[in-house]
Amino acid sequence: MTAQEIRKLSNEEILEKIKNGKNELLNIRMQNARGSLEKTHQMSLLKKDIARMMTILKERDMGGNE
């Protein structure tokens, strides 16, 4: 998900996506620990998406223009 797509969402939608992303990340970590994770790059992509969403929320809290 790109930053432009995230900025179009409301704060509530972003918070919901963060919550879902963290749950998915937990599942991916468990799969990785069991050795059944085939696409190991998913973990880093999901972490970056969550961080991107949290950054945009922080920008909004601080009164950023974007």
PQR file of N, CA, C, O and H, with PARSE charges and radii, in Angstrom:
ATOM      1  N   MET A   1       0.851  -1.171   0.000 -0.4000 1.5000
ATOM      2  CA  MET A   1       0.000   0.000   0.000 -0.0000 2.0000
ATOM      3  C   MET A   1       0.903   1.242   0.000  0.5500 1.7000
ATOM      4  O   MET A   1       1.833   1.353   0.798 -0.5500 1.4000
ATOM      5  N   THR A   2       0.609   2.147  -0.894 -0.4000 1.5000
ATOM      6  CA  THR A   2       1.440   3.343  -0.996 -0.0000 2.0000
ATOM      7  C   THR A   2       0.956   4.416  -0.025  0.5500 1.7000
ATOM      8  O   THR A   2      -0.156   4.348   0.498 -0.5500 1.4000
ATOM      9  H   THR A   2      -0.147   2.057  -1.543  0.4000 1.0000
ATOM     10  N   ALA A   3       1.808   5.400   0.200 -0.4000 1.5000
ATOM     11  CA  ALA A   3       1.474   6.485   1.119 -0.0000 2.0000
ATOM     12  C   ALA A   3       0.278   7.281   0.603  0.5500 1.7000
ATOM     13  O   ALA A   3      -0.546   7.735   1.397 -0.5500 1.4000
ATOM     14  H   ALA A   3       2.711   5.456  -0.225  0.4000 1.0000
ATOM     15  N   GLN A   4       0.173   7.453  -0.702 -0.4000 1.5000
ATOM     16  CA  GLN A   4      -0.957   8.187  -1.274 -0.0000 2.0000
ATOM     17  C   GLN A   4      -2.277   7.471  -1.007  0.5500 1.7000
ATOM     18  O   GLN A   4      -3.290   8.107  -0.715 -0.5500 1.4000
ATOM     19  H   GLN A   4       0.843   7.084  -1.346  0.4000 1.0000
ATOM     20  N   GLU A   5      -2.259   6.144  -1.110 -0.4000 1.5000
ATOM     21  CA  GLU A   5      -3.468   5.369  -0.833 -0.0000 2.0000
ATOM     22  C   GLU A   5      -3.850   5.473   0.638  0.5500 1.7000
ATOM     23  O   GLU A   5      -5.031   5.572   0.971 -0.5500 1.4000
ATOM     24  H   GLU A   5      -1.436   5.627  -1.347  0.4000 1.0000
ATOM     25  N   ILE A   6      -2.861   5.452   1.512 -0.4000 1.5000
ATOM     26  CA  ILE A   6      -3.113   5.533   2.954 -0.0000 2.0000
ATOM     27  C   ILE A   6      -3.666   6.898   3.320  0.5500 1.7000
ATOM     28  O   ILE A   6      -4.564   6.994   4.157 -0.5500 1.4000
ATOM     29  H   ILE A   6      -1.902   5.372   1.242  0.4000 1.0000
ATOM     30  N   ARG A   7      -3.153   7.945   2.714 -0.4000 1.5000
ATOM     31  CA  ARG A   7      -3.600   9.306   3.030 -0.0000 2.0000
ATOM     32  C   ARG A   7      -5.058   9.540   2.663  0.5500 1.7000
ATOM     33  O   ARG A   7      -5.697  10.435   3.216 -0.5500 1.4000
ATOM     34  H   ARG A   7      -2.424   7.867   2.034  0.4000 1.0000
ATOM     35  N   LYS A   8      -5.593   8.751   1.739 -0.4000 1.5000
ATOM     36  CA  LYS A   8      -6.992   8.884   1.341 -0.0000 2.0000
ATOM     37  C   LYS A   8      -7.938   8.276   2.384  0.5500 1.7000
ATOM     38  O   LYS A   8      -9.136   8.557   2.371 -0.5500 1.4000
ATOM     39  H   LYS A   8      -5.074   8.024   1.289  0.4000 1.0000
ATOM     40  N   LEU A   9      -7.408   7.452   3.278 -0.4000 1.5000
ATOM     41  CA  LEU A   9      -8.227   6.781   4.285 -0.0000 2.0000
ATOM     42  C   LEU A   9      -8.433   7.666   5.506  0.5500 1.7000
ATOM     43  O   LEU A   9      -7.652   8.582   5.765 -0.5500 1.4000
ATOM     44  H   LEU A   9      -6.434   7.224   3.289  0.4000 1.0000
ATOM     45  N   SER A  10      -9.490   7.380   6.247 -0.4000 1.5000
ATOM     46  CA  SER A  10      -9.721   8.104   7.498 -0.0000 2.0000
ATOM     47  C   SER A  10      -8.841   7.492   8.592  0.5500 1.7000
ATOM     48  O   SER A  10      -8.277   6.411   8.423 -0.5500 1.4000
ATOM     49  H   SER A  10     -10.125   6.636   6.036  0.4000 1.0000
ATOM     50  N   ASN A  11      -8.738   8.201   9.707 -0.4000 1.5000
ATOM     51  CA  ASN A  11      -7.916   7.710  10.819 -0.0000 2.0000
ATOM     52  C   ASN A  11      -8.423   6.367  11.336  0.5500 1.7000
ATOM     53  O   ASN A  11      -7.629   5.488  11.672 -0.5500 1.4000
ATOM     54  H   ASN A  11      -9.196   9.079   9.844  0.4000 1.0000
ATOM     55  N   GLU A  12      -9.733   6.210  11.398 -0.4000 1.5000
ATOM     56  CA  GLU A  12     -10.310   4.962  11.898 -0.0000 2.0000
ATOM     57  C   GLU A  12      -9.971   3.788  10.979  0.5500 1.7000
ATOM     58  O   GLU A  12      -9.670   2.688  11.444 -0.5500 1.4000
ATOM     59  H   GLU A  12     -10.378   6.924  11.125  0.4000 1.0000
ATOM     60  N   GLU A  13     -10.023   4.034   9.678 -0.4000 1.5000
ATOM     61  CA  GLU A  13      -9.686   2.982   8.715 -0.0000 2.0000
ATOM     62  C   GLU A  13      -8.211   2.604   8.822  0.5500 1.7000
ATOM     63  O   GLU A  13      -7.855   1.429   8.734 -0.5500 1.4000
ATOM     64  H   GLU A  13     -10.267   4.927   9.300  0.4000 1.0000
ATOM     65  N   ILE A  14      -7.368   3.595   9.009 -0.4000 1.5000
ATOM     66  CA  ILE A  14      -5.932   3.323   9.145 -0.0000 2.0000
ATOM     67  C   ILE A  14      -5.665   2.514  10.407  0.5500 1.7000
ATOM     68  O   ILE A  14      -4.887   1.561  10.384 -0.5500 1.4000
ATOM     69  H   ILE A  14      -7.657   4.550   9.081  0.4000 1.0000
ATOM     70  N   LEU A  15      -6.311   2.894  11.513 -0.4000 1.5000
ATOM     71  CA  LEU A  15      -6.124   2.152  12.761 -0.0000 2.0000
ATOM     72  C   LEU A  15      -6.578   0.704  12.622  0.5500 1.7000
ATOM     73  O   LEU A  15      -5.944  -0.202  13.163 -0.5500 1.4000
ATOM     74  H   LEU A  15      -6.943   3.668  11.532  0.4000 1.0000
ATOM     75  N   GLU A  16      -7.668   0.486  11.904 -0.4000 1.5000
ATOM     76  CA  GLU A  16      -8.159  -0.873  11.676 -0.0000 2.0000
ATOM     77  C   GLU A  16      -7.164  -1.668  10.832  0.5500 1.7000
ATOM     78  O   GLU A  16      -6.914  -2.842  11.103 -0.5500 1.4000
ATOM     79  H   GLU A  16      -8.183   1.222  11.465  0.4000 1.0000
ATOM     80  N   LYS A  17      -6.598  -1.027   9.807 -0.4000 1.5000
ATOM     81  CA  LYS A  17      -5.608  -1.708   8.961 -0.0000 2.0000
ATOM     82  C   LYS A  17      -4.331  -2.026   9.753  0.5500 1.7000
ATOM     83  O   LYS A  17      -3.711  -3.066   9.532 -0.5500 1.4000
ATOM     84  H   LYS A  17      -6.801  -0.073   9.586  0.4000 1.0000
ATOM     85  N   ILE A  18      -3.943  -1.147  10.659 -0.4000 1.5000
ATOM     86  CA  ILE A  18      -2.776  -1.409  11.503 -0.0000 2.0000
ATOM     87  C   ILE A  18      -3.043  -2.620  12.392  0.5500 1.7000
ATOM     88  O   ILE A  18      -2.191  -3.496  12.535 -0.5500 1.4000
ATOM     89  H   ILE A  18      -4.446  -0.302  10.838  0.4000 1.0000
ATOM     90  N   LYS A  19      -4.231  -2.659  12.987 -0.4000 1.5000
ATOM     91  CA  LYS A  19      -4.596  -3.782  13.853 -0.0000 2.0000
ATOM     92  C   LYS A  19      -4.568  -5.099  13.081  0.5500 1.7000
ATOM     93  O   LYS A  19      -4.010  -6.092  13.549 -0.5500 1.4000
ATOM     94  H   LYS A  19      -4.924  -1.947  12.871  0.4000 1.0000
ATOM     95  N   ASN A  20      -5.180  -5.098  11.888 -0.4000 1.5000
ATOM     96  CA  ASN A  20      -5.185  -6.303  11.058 -0.0000 2.0000
ATOM     97  C   ASN A  20      -3.773  -6.686  10.614  0.5500 1.7000
ATOM     98  O   ASN A  20      -3.428  -7.867  10.566 -0.5500 1.4000
ATOM     99  H   ASN A  20      -5.633  -4.292  11.508  0.4000 1.0000
ATOM    100  N   GLY A  21      -2.966  -5.684  10.292 -0.4000 1.5000
ATOM    101  CA  GLY A  21      -1.598  -5.944   9.868 -0.0000 2.0000
ATOM    102  C   GLY A  21      -0.757  -6.569  10.964  0.5500 1.7000
ATOM    103  O   GLY A  21       0.059  -7.452  10.703 -0.5500 1.4000
ATOM    104  H   GLY A  21      -3.246  -4.725  10.331  0.4000 1.0000
ATOM    105  N   LYS A  22      -0.959  -6.108  12.198 -0.4000 1.5000
ATOM    106  CA  LYS A  22      -0.211  -6.685  13.323 -0.0000 2.0000
ATOM    107  C   LYS A  22      -0.615  -8.128  13.572  0.5500 1.7000
ATOM    108  O   LYS A  22       0.228  -8.966  13.894 -0.5500 1.4000
ATOM    109  H   LYS A  22      -1.623  -5.391  12.410  0.4000 1.0000
ATOM    110  N   ASN A  23      -1.916  -8.425  13.425 -0.4000 1.5000
ATOM    111  CA  ASN A  23      -2.371  -9.813  13.569 -0.0000 2.0000
ATOM    112  C   ASN A  23      -1.780 -10.694  12.473  0.5500 1.7000
ATOM    113  O   ASN A  23      -1.351 -11.819  12.731 -0.5500 1.4000
ATOM    114  H   ASN A  23      -2.600  -7.744  13.164  0.4000 1.0000
ATOM    115  N   GLU A  24      -1.763 -10.174  11.256 -0.4000 1.5000
ATOM    116  CA  GLU A  24      -1.186 -10.924  10.139 -0.0000 2.0000
ATOM    117  C   GLU A  24       0.317 -11.133  10.338  0.5500 1.7000
ATOM    118  O   GLU A  24       0.850 -12.197  10.020 -0.5500 1.4000
ATOM    119  H   GLU A  24      -2.111  -9.261  11.047  0.4000 1.0000
ATOM    120  N   LEU A  25       0.993 -10.113  10.863 -0.4000 1.5000
ATOM    121  CA  LEU A  25       2.426 -10.223  11.124 -0.0000 2.0000
ATOM    122  C   LEU A  25       2.709 -11.318  12.156  0.5500 1.7000
ATOM    123  O   LEU A  25       3.682 -12.062  12.035 -0.5500 1.4000
ATOM    124  H   LEU A  25       0.561  -9.249  11.121  0.4000 1.0000
ATOM    125  N   LEU A  26       1.852 -11.403  13.164 -0.4000 1.5000
ATOM    126  CA  LEU A  26       1.999 -12.460  14.165 -0.0000 2.0000
ATOM    127  C   LEU A  26       1.879 -13.832  13.518  0.5500 1.7000
ATOM    128  O   LEU A  26       2.659 -14.737  13.812 -0.5500 1.4000
ATOM    129  H   LEU A  26       1.062 -10.798  13.262  0.4000 1.0000
ATOM    130  N   ASN A  27       0.897 -13.980  12.636 -0.4000 1.5000
ATOM    131  CA  ASN A  27       0.725 -15.260  11.944 -0.0000 2.0000
ATOM    132  C   ASN A  27       1.932 -15.588  11.066  0.5500 1.7000
ATOM    133  O   ASN A  27       2.367 -16.738  11.008 -0.5500 1.4000
ATOM    134  H   ASN A  27       0.263 -13.245  12.397  0.4000 1.0000
ATOM    135  N   ILE A  28       2.464 -14.588  10.392 -0.4000 1.5000
ATOM    136  CA  ILE A  28       3.633 -14.805   9.532 -0.0000 2.0000
ATOM    137  C   ILE A  28       4.848 -15.192  10.369  0.5500 1.7000
ATOM    138  O   ILE A  28       5.625 -16.061   9.971 -0.5500 1.4000
ATOM    139  H   ILE A  28       2.111 -13.654  10.440  0.4000 1.0000
ATOM    140  N   ARG A  29       5.014 -14.553  11.524 -0.4000 1.5000
ATOM    141  CA  ARG A  29       6.138 -14.899  12.398 -0.0000 2.0000
ATOM    142  C   ARG A  29       6.028 -16.339  12.887  0.5500 1.7000
ATOM    143  O   ARG A  29       7.029 -17.050  12.981 -0.5500 1.4000
ATOM    144  H   ARG A  29       4.383 -13.848  11.847  0.4000 1.0000
ATOM    145  N   MET A  30       4.801 -16.764  13.199 -0.4000 1.5000
ATOM    146  CA  MET A  30       4.615 -18.154  13.640 -0.0000 2.0000
ATOM    147  C   MET A  30       4.926 -19.135  12.521  0.5500 1.7000
ATOM    148  O   MET A  30       5.548 -20.172  12.752 -0.5500 1.4000
ATOM    149  H   MET A  30       3.988 -16.187  13.122  0.4000 1.0000
ATOM    150  N   GLN A  31       4.489 -18.806  11.304 -0.4000 1.5000
ATOM    151  CA  GLN A  31       4.806 -19.662  10.162 -0.0000 2.0000
ATOM    152  C   GLN A  31       6.310 -19.734   9.944  0.5500 1.7000
ATOM    153  O   GLN A  31       6.843 -20.795   9.621 -0.5500 1.4000
ATOM    154  H   GLN A  31       3.984 -17.964  11.117  0.4000 1.0000
ATOM    155  N   ASN A  32       6.994 -18.608  10.119 -0.4000 1.5000
ATOM    156  CA  ASN A  32       8.441 -18.571   9.941 -0.0000 2.0000
ATOM    157  C   ASN A  32       9.138 -19.423  11.000  0.5500 1.7000
ATOM    158  O   ASN A  32      10.113 -20.113  10.702 -0.5500 1.4000
ATOM    159  H   ASN A  32       6.561 -17.746  10.381  0.4000 1.0000
ATOM    160  N   ALA A  33       8.641 -19.376  12.226 -0.4000 1.5000
ATOM    161  CA  ALA A  33       9.245 -20.164  13.300 -0.0000 2.0000
ATOM    162  C   ALA A  33       9.063 -21.661  13.057  0.5500 1.7000
ATOM    163  O   ALA A  33       9.938 -22.459  13.395 -0.5500 1.4000
ATOM    164  H   ALA A  33       7.849 -18.815  12.468  0.4000 1.0000
ATOM    165  N   ARG A  34       7.921 -22.041  12.469 -0.4000 1.5000
ATOM    166  CA  ARG A  34       7.678 -23.452  12.159 -0.0000 2.0000
ATOM    167  C   ARG A  34       8.423 -23.900  10.919  0.5500 1.7000
ATOM    168  O   ARG A  34       8.595 -25.096  10.688 -0.5500 1.4000
ATOM    169  H   ARG A  34       7.210 -21.393  12.195  0.4000 1.0000
ATOM    170  N   GLY A  35       8.870 -22.933  10.116 -0.4000 1.5000
ATOM    171  CA  GLY A  35       9.583 -23.272   8.889 -0.0000 2.0000
ATOM    172  C   GLY A  35       8.661 -23.485   7.710  0.5500 1.7000
ATOM    173  O   GLY A  35       9.083 -24.013   6.681 -0.5500 1.4000
ATOM    174  H   GLY A  35       8.730 -21.961  10.305  0.4000 1.0000
ATOM    175  N   SER A  36       7.404 -23.082   7.842 -0.4000 1.5000
ATOM    176  CA  SER A  36       6.449 -23.297   6.756 -0.0000 2.0000
ATOM    177  C   SER A  36       6.205 -22.040   5.923  0.5500 1.7000
ATOM    178  O   SER A  36       5.335 -22.035   5.053 -0.5500 1.4000
ATOM    179  H   SER A  36       7.061 -22.654   8.678  0.4000 1.0000
ATOM    180  N   LEU A  37       6.958 -20.985   6.179 -0.4000 1.5000
ATOM    181  CA  LEU A  37       6.781 -19.739   5.429 -0.0000 2.0000
ATOM    182  C   LEU A  37       7.601 -19.809   4.152  0.5500 1.7000
ATOM    183  O   LEU A  37       8.825 -19.939   4.196 -0.5500 1.4000
ATOM    184  H   LEU A  37       7.665 -20.988   6.886  0.4000 1.0000
ATOM    185  N   GLU A  38       6.918 -19.721   3.009 -0.4000 1.5000
ATOM    186  CA  GLU A  38       7.602 -19.826   1.729 -0.0000 2.0000
ATOM    187  C   GLU A  38       8.084 -18.468   1.227  0.5500 1.7000
ATOM    188  O   GLU A  38       9.171 -18.368   0.658 -0.5500 1.4000
ATOM    189  H   GLU A  38       5.924 -19.615   2.973  0.4000 1.0000
ATOM    190  N   LYS A  39       7.291 -17.434   1.432 -0.4000 1.5000
ATOM    191  CA  LYS A  39       7.644 -16.095   0.954 -0.0000 2.0000
ATOM    192  C   LYS A  39       8.127 -15.270   2.144  0.5500 1.7000
ATOM    193  O   LYS A  39       7.346 -14.562   2.780 -0.5500 1.4000
ATOM    194  H   LYS A  39       6.408 -17.515   1.894  0.4000 1.0000
ATOM    195  N   THR A  40       9.405 -15.368   2.431 -0.4000 1.5000
ATOM    196  CA  THR A  40       9.949 -14.713   3.617 -0.0000 2.0000
ATOM    197  C   THR A  40       9.959 -13.194   3.506  0.5500 1.7000
ATOM    198  O   THR A  40      10.053 -12.506   4.523 -0.5500 1.4000
ATOM    199  H   THR A  40      10.039 -15.943   1.914  0.4000 1.0000
ATOM    200  N   HIS A  41       9.864 -12.659   2.301 -0.4000 1.5000
ATOM    201  CA  HIS A  41       9.857 -11.208   2.122 -0.0000 2.0000
ATOM    202  C   HIS A  41       8.554 -10.573   2.606  0.5500 1.7000
ATOM    203  O   HIS A  41       8.494  -9.358   2.794 -0.5500 1.4000
ATOM    204  H   HIS A  41       9.788 -13.217   1.475  0.4000 1.0000
ATOM    205  N   GLN A  42       7.504 -11.387   2.810 -0.4000 1.5000
ATOM    206  CA  GLN A  42       6.226 -10.865   3.280 -0.0000 2.0000
ATOM    207  C   GLN A  42       6.364 -10.150   4.623  0.5500 1.7000
ATOM    208  O   GLN A  42       5.703  -9.141   4.869 -0.5500 1.4000
ATOM    209  H   GLN A  42       7.552 -12.374   2.657  0.4000 1.0000
ATOM    210  N   MET A  43       7.216 -10.673   5.474 -0.4000 1.5000
ATOM    211  CA  MET A  43       7.379 -10.106   6.805 -0.0000 2.0000
ATOM    212  C   MET A  43       7.905  -8.673   6.722  0.5500 1.7000
ATOM    213  O   MET A  43       7.376  -7.780   7.385 -0.5500 1.4000
ATOM    214  H   MET A  43       7.753 -11.492   5.274  0.4000 1.0000
ATOM    215  N   SER A  44       8.926  -8.450   5.927 -0.4000 1.5000
ATOM    216  CA  SER A  44       9.491  -7.105   5.837 -0.0000 2.0000
ATOM    217  C   SER A  44       8.534  -6.142   5.141  0.5500 1.7000
ATOM    218  O   SER A  44       8.459  -4.972   5.518 -0.5500 1.4000
ATOM    219  H   SER A  44       9.356  -9.175   5.388  0.4000 1.0000
ATOM    220  N   LEU A  45       7.807  -6.611   4.139 -0.4000 1.5000
ATOM    221  CA  LEU A  45       6.837  -5.751   3.458 -0.0000 2.0000
ATOM    222  C   LEU A  45       5.713  -5.326   4.398  0.5500 1.7000
ATOM    223  O   LEU A  45       5.279  -4.175   4.379 -0.5500 1.4000
ATOM    224  H   LEU A  45       7.868  -7.561   3.834  0.4000 1.0000
ATOM    225  N   LEU A  46       5.251  -6.257   5.213 -0.4000 1.5000
ATOM    226  CA  LEU A  46       4.174  -5.962   6.152 -0.0000 2.0000
ATOM    227  C   LEU A  46       4.636  -4.989   7.236  0.5500 1.7000
ATOM    228  O   LEU A  46       3.893  -4.090   7.628 -0.5500 1.4000
ATOM    229  H   LEU A  46       5.604  -7.192   5.229  0.4000 1.0000
ATOM    230  N   LYS A  47       5.852  -5.173   7.713 -0.4000 1.5000
ATOM    231  CA  LYS A  47       6.403  -4.246   8.711 -0.0000 2.0000
ATOM    232  C   LYS A  47       6.487  -2.828   8.154  0.5500 1.7000
ATOM    233  O   LYS A  47       6.169  -1.861   8.846 -0.5500 1.4000
ATOM    234  H   LYS A  47       6.456  -5.904   7.395  0.4000 1.0000
ATOM    235  N   LYS A  48       6.911  -2.714   6.912 -0.4000 1.5000
ATOM    236  CA  LYS A  48       7.032  -1.394   6.282 -0.0000 2.0000
ATOM    237  C   LYS A  48       5.667  -0.749   6.080  0.5500 1.7000
ATOM    238  O   LYS A  48       5.523   0.459   6.267 -0.5500 1.4000
ATOM    239  H   LYS A  48       7.169  -3.499   6.350  0.4000 1.0000
ATOM    240  N   ASP A  49       4.667  -1.537   5.702 -0.4000 1.5000
ATOM    241  CA  ASP A  49       3.320  -0.993   5.535 -0.0000 2.0000
ATOM    242  C   ASP A  49       2.769  -0.480   6.867  0.5500 1.7000
ATOM    243  O   ASP A  49       2.165   0.591   6.922 -0.5500 1.4000
ATOM    244  H   ASP A  49       4.785  -2.518   5.551  0.4000 1.0000
ATOM    245  N   ILE A  50       2.977  -1.241   7.926 -0.4000 1.5000
ATOM    246  CA  ILE A  50       2.501  -0.822   9.248 -0.0000 2.0000
ATOM    247  C   ILE A  50       3.207   0.459   9.675  0.5500 1.7000
ATOM    248  O   ILE A  50       2.570   1.382  10.182 -0.5500 1.4000
ATOM    249  H   ILE A  50       3.467  -2.112   7.881  0.4000 1.0000
ATOM    250  N   ALA A  51       4.504   0.518   9.474 -0.4000 1.5000
ATOM    251  CA  ALA A  51       5.264   1.717   9.842 -0.0000 2.0000
ATOM    252  C   ALA A  51       4.810   2.923   9.033  0.5500 1.7000
ATOM    253  O   ALA A  51       4.727   4.030   9.565 -0.5500 1.4000
ATOM    254  H   ALA A  51       5.021  -0.232   9.062  0.4000 1.0000
ATOM    255  N   ARG A  52       4.518   2.721   7.759 -0.4000 1.5000
ATOM    256  CA  ARG A  52       4.051   3.800   6.891 -0.0000 2.0000
ATOM    257  C   ARG A  52       2.716   4.351   7.397  0.5500 1.7000
ATOM    258  O   ARG A  52       2.512   5.564   7.429 -0.5500 1.4000
ATOM    259  H   ARG A  52       4.585   1.822   7.327  0.4000 1.0000
ATOM    260  N   MET A  53       1.811   3.454   7.791 -0.4000 1.5000
ATOM    261  CA  MET A  53       0.514   3.888   8.304 -0.0000 2.0000
ATOM    262  C   MET A  53       0.659   4.641   9.626  0.5500 1.7000
ATOM    263  O   MET A  53      -0.013   5.648   9.849 -0.5500 1.4000
ATOM    264  H   MET A  53       1.977   2.468   7.765  0.4000 1.0000
ATOM    265  N   MET A  54       1.531   4.152  10.491 -0.4000 1.5000
ATOM    266  CA  MET A  54       1.743   4.811  11.772 -0.0000 2.0000
ATOM    267  C   MET A  54       2.374   6.196  11.576  0.5500 1.7000
ATOM    268  O   MET A  54       2.056   7.133  12.309 -0.5500 1.4000
ATOM    269  H   MET A  54       2.077   3.334  10.309  0.4000 1.0000
ATOM    270  N   THR A  55       3.251   6.322  10.606 -0.4000 1.5000
ATOM    271  CA  THR A  55       3.882   7.609  10.314 -0.0000 2.0000
ATOM    272  C   THR A  55       2.853   8.624   9.832  0.5500 1.7000
ATOM    273  O   THR A  55       2.880   9.783  10.247 -0.5500 1.4000
ATOM    274  H   THR A  55       3.510   5.562  10.011  0.4000 1.0000
ATOM    275  N   ILE A  56       1.959   8.201   8.972 -0.4000 1.5000
ATOM    276  CA  ILE A  56       0.932   9.108   8.456 -0.0000 2.0000
ATOM    277  C   ILE A  56      -0.015   9.542   9.572  0.5500 1.7000
ATOM    278  O   ILE A  56      -0.431  10.699   9.614 -0.5500 1.4000
ATOM    279  H   ILE A  56       1.937   7.260   8.634  0.4000 1.0000
ATOM    280  N   LEU A  57      -0.358   8.626  10.471 -0.4000 1.5000
ATOM    281  CA  LEU A  57      -1.187   9.007  11.614 -0.0000 2.0000
ATOM    282  C   LEU A  57      -0.471  10.028  12.490  0.5500 1.7000
ATOM    283  O   LEU A  57      -1.082  10.985  12.967 -0.5500 1.4000
ATOM    284  H   LEU A  57      -0.019   7.685  10.436  0.4000 1.0000
ATOM    285  N   LYS A  58       0.811   9.823  12.697 -0.4000 1.5000
ATOM    286  CA  LYS A  58       1.595  10.757  13.517 -0.0000 2.0000
ATOM    287  C   LYS A  58       1.661  12.133  12.850  0.5500 1.7000
ATOM    288  O   LYS A  58       1.564  13.156  13.527 -0.5500 1.4000
ATOM    289  H   LYS A  58       1.307   9.046  12.310  0.4000 1.0000
ATOM    290  N   GLU A  59       1.825  12.158  11.529 -0.4000 1.5000
ATOM    291  CA  GLU A  59       1.838  13.425  10.793 -0.0000 2.0000
ATOM    292  C   GLU A  59       0.525  14.178  10.989  0.5500 1.7000
ATOM    293  O   GLU A  59       0.516  15.393  11.186 -0.5500 1.4000
ATOM    294  H   GLU A  59       1.904  11.327  10.979  0.4000 1.0000
ATOM    295  N   ARG A  60      -0.570  13.446  10.934 -0.4000 1.5000
ATOM    296  CA  ARG A  60      -1.885  14.073  11.121 -0.0000 2.0000
ATOM    297  C   ARG A  60      -2.037  14.616  12.530  0.5500 1.7000
ATOM    298  O   ARG A  60      -2.608  15.689  12.722 -0.5500 1.4000
ATOM    299  H   ARG A  60      -0.562  12.459  10.775  0.4000 1.0000
ATOM    300  N   ASP A  61      -1.536  13.893  13.511 -0.4000 1.5000
ATOM    301  CA  ASP A  61      -1.616  14.356  14.899 -0.0000 2.0000
ATOM    302  C   ASP A  61      -0.804  15.620  15.117  0.5500 1.7000
ATOM    303  O   ASP A  61      -1.184  16.482  15.910 -0.5500 1.4000
ATOM    304  H   ASP A  61      -1.072  13.021  13.356  0.4000 1.0000
ATOM    305  N   MET A  62       0.310  15.729  14.414 -0.4000 1.5000
ATOM    306  CA  MET A  62       1.172  16.870  14.591 -0.0000 2.0000
ATOM    307  C   MET A  62       0.734  18.060  13.726  0.5500 1.7000
ATOM    308  O   MET A  62       1.338  19.131  13.795 -0.5500 1.4000
ATOM    309  H   MET A  62       0.619  15.029  13.770  0.4000 1.0000
ATOM    310  N   GLY A  63      -0.297  17.878  12.926 -0.4000 1.5000
ATOM    311  CA  GLY A  63      -0.811  18.967  12.105 -0.0000 2.0000
ATOM    312  C   GLY A  63      -0.120  19.113  10.782  0.5500 1.7000
ATOM    313  O   GLY A  63      -0.022  20.223  10.258 -0.5500 1.4000
ATOM    314  H   GLY A  63      -0.788  17.009  12.870  0.4000 1.0000
ATOM    315  N   GLY A  64       0.367  18.016  10.219 -0.4000 1.5000
ATOM    316  CA  GLY A  64       1.032  18.057   8.917 -0.0000 2.0000
ATOM    317  C   GLY A  64       0.040  18.399   7.818  0.5500 1.7000
ATOM    318  O   GLY A  64      -1.153  18.115   7.930 -0.5500 1.4000
ATOM    319  H   GLY A  64       0.287  17.115  10.645  0.4000 1.0000
ATOM    320  N   ASN A  65       0.539  19.002   6.775 -0.4000 1.5000
ATOM    321  CA  ASN A  65      -0.318  19.414   5.665 -0.0000 2.0000
ATOM    322  C   ASN A  65      -0.780  18.250   4.821  0.5500 1.7000
ATOM    323  O   ASN A  65      -1.835  18.335   4.194 -0.5500 1.4000
ATOM    324  H   ASN A  65       1.508  19.233   6.684  0.4000 1.0000
ATOM    325  N   GLU A  66      -0.027  17.164   4.783 -0.4000 1.5000
ATOM    326  CA  GLU A  66      -0.345  16.056   3.904 -0.0000 2.0000
ATOM    327  C   GLU A  66      -1.240  15.088   4.582  0.5500 1.7000
ATOM    328  O   GLU A  66      -1.619  14.078   3.989 -0.5500 1.4000
ATOM    329  H   GLU A  66       0.831  17.095   5.293  0.4000 1.0000
TER
END
